[in-house]
Amino acid sequence: VDPLKYFMPFLQALVDGLPEEIKLTKPFAEWHELEHTNVEPSDRMKDQCYTAIHETVDILTNRYPNVSCISSTMVKPHEFMQKLILDLAVGYEKQLSKFVCDMPVTYSYTLTAPNLIELDLKLYRCLYQNLPTICPGSLQKINLVLDNMPFSWDMFRIGNEPKPIVFDNLEVLSIRGKYQGRFIDHAITTVDIDIEFPKLERLYLTNSRLTRKEAQIILGHGLKHLHFEGSIIAASQLCEQPLGRLDRLDLVWRQDMYLNEPGNFVTFANRIFNNTDGIEHVHCHISAGYYTWNTDDVDWPYLTHLSLNFMIPFDELLDMLQKVPNLVYLNMAITGWIDNEYAETTELFANITKHYPEPSSSKIKTLHLVDQRTIQRREAYCQLPFVGAIENLKWYWPQLKTIDIECKVYED
């Protein structure tokens, strides 16, 4: 890949039609020609390129003074592209309201940006990238993607005074780490820094975790929605904090390599869902890896929404849900029925009054089944007897109003 090759037409488009067009693009063309020879570009030539970038930014900011959003995405940008993007951000910083940068950049400036509302950065761990310095005062939304990049709140500190970092207007914070086949949760910070989030309402954490102090600060204010995706161990540590002020809690768990014993999963889950009293919407999405946990040990009194990306035999499921008394929504995948499982489940639903003489006290209102089997298996097993029989669940779950079966097509 030749990063400079892609930078040149980008620059050409920016300066197209300007009187200074040839002057601004010539240094880069000369540099590009030398890159395919054994001759090293001189420092003087590099300075000429940087001067051209600086002049380009001056011309653009004067000609188009009302730009308020800068967005850039590139996997392997040339250093000149990095220079241009940062110079543009600084050139427009007084009115800049949104800055998106999804590429490795050597941040060498403090981006004061007094009116910056939305910040979206992907921070790569590489030799030539360091954390930017950004004023936090006006920010309302922050989205950070950490590609194995260590992170510290210090990037939002202006100056060297050891005073608290205050996000006066921040309402939404999203921090996403990199998933590498198993959960190695990235601690957000290892430095003891005083931070304040007086207006934070929504927090999204993916493959990242808060220190105990950070959790106390963030969850202790007016946070309304917490979305956590990662290991159940890290979720359990986070949910040790008082959660009653939340309106919504979303937890997404995939297979956790640290849980050697299946029983540990239920232990951690019970601990979490016994600490969610007072939260109106508590949703747990379990993606995989817990096929053998004992449903008899489940104790989830305040869980309201449950999504399972695998199957539990329906007789076990119905018994388990007696211990989830406030559940109103159930989503489950149909992934691998064999002949006898299909027949047994159809018989269970068709004769549900025989197996369960009295209706359940369940509050379930919506059942969503996702058929993820292959076409051949679906045609063989998901026939009208099952679809008709499952309607009998409305007798067993009196509040059930909607049964939705979604089919996803997979070839054998």
Secondary structure, 3 states (H helix, E strand, C coil): CCHHHHHHHHHHHHHCCCCCHHHHHHHHHHHHHHCCCCCCCCHHHHHHHHHHHHHHHHHHHHHCCCCCEEEEECCCCCHHHHHHHHHHHHHCCCCCCEEEEECCCECCCEECCCCCCEEEEEEECCCCCECCEECCCCCCEEEEEEECCCCCHHHHCCCCCCCCEECCCCCEEEEECCCCCCCCCEECCCCCCCEECCCCCEEEEECEECCHHHHHHHHCCCCCEEEEEECHHHHHHHCCCCCCCCCEEEEEECCCCCCCCHHHHHHHHHHHHCCCCCCCEEEEEECCCCCCCCHHHCCCCCCCEEEECCCCCHHHHHHHHHHCCCCCEEEEEECCCCHHHHHHHHHHHHCHHHHCCCCCCCCCCEEEEEECCEHHHHHHHCCHHHHHHHCCHHHHCCCCCEEEEEECCECC
